[in-house]
Amino acid sequence: MDAIRVIDTQESQVLVVQPGQAKIQDVEKHLIMATLKRTRYNRTKAAKQLGIGIRTLQRKLKQYAEDQAMIAAI
């Protein structure tokens, strides 16, 4: 199976994902974080650009923070 390329034309970034090396959640997190950066961390604008609700974005960001805290505690 070929690699999957996720292209962010706004930031001229390309994320190349090899099959079996990344989970959908990893790609989703990359897209969310890149969109937040592009919108200068305006969550409302980022949610609109991503096509998700602001509550969904907030929930995902909370989960990312909890994951980071768990990793730091190890």
C-alpha positions in Angstrom: 0.0 0.0 0.0 1.3 3.5 -0.9 1.9 6.3 1.6 -0.9 8.7 2.2 -0.1 12.4 1.8 -2.0 15.0 3.7 -1.4 18.4 2.2 -2.0 21.7 3.9 -1.9 24.2 1.1 -2.3 27.2 3.5 1.0 26.3 5.4 2.7 24.5 2.5 3.1 21.5 4.7 2.9 17.9 3.7 2.3 15.1 6.2 3.3 11.7 4.7 1.8 8.8 6.5 3.1 5.3 5.9 0.6 2.5 6.3 0.8 0.9 9.7 2.9 3.8 11.1 0.3 6.3 12.2 -3.2 6.2 13.5 -6.1 8.3 12.3 -6.0 10.1 15.6 -2.4 11.1 14.9 -3.3 12.6 11.5 -6.4 14.3 13.0 -4.3 15.9 15.8 -1.7 17.1 13.2 -4.5 18.8 11.2 -6.1 20.3 14.2 -2.9 21.7 15.6 -1.9 23.1 12.1 -5.3 24.7 11.7 -5.0 26.3 15.2 -1.6 27.7 14.4 -2.9 29.1 11.1 -5.9 30.8 12.8 -3.6 32.2 15.5 -5.2 29.8 18.0 -8.7 31.1 17.4 -10.7 28.1 18.3 -14.0 29.3 16.7 -12.2 29.9 13.3 -10.3 26.7 13.5 -13.5 24.7 14.2 -15.2 26.3 11.2 -12.2 25.6 8.9 -12.1 22.0 10.1 -15.8 21.5 9.7 -16.4 20.5 13.3 -18.3 22.1 16.2 -16.5 24.3 18.7 -17.4 21.8 21.5 -15.9 18.9 19.5 -12.7 20.9 19.1 -12.6 21.8 22.8 -13.1 18.1 23.7 -10.3 17.0 21.4 -7.9 19.7 22.8 -8.8 18.6 26.4 -8.0 15.0 25.5 -4.7 16.0 23.9 -3.8 17.9 27.2 -4.7 14.9 29.3 -2.6 12.6 27.1 0.4 14.9 27.5 -0.1 15.1 31.3 -0.2 11.3 31.4 3.0 11.0 29.4 4.8 13.6 31.5 3.8 11.7 34.7 5.5 8.5 33.5 
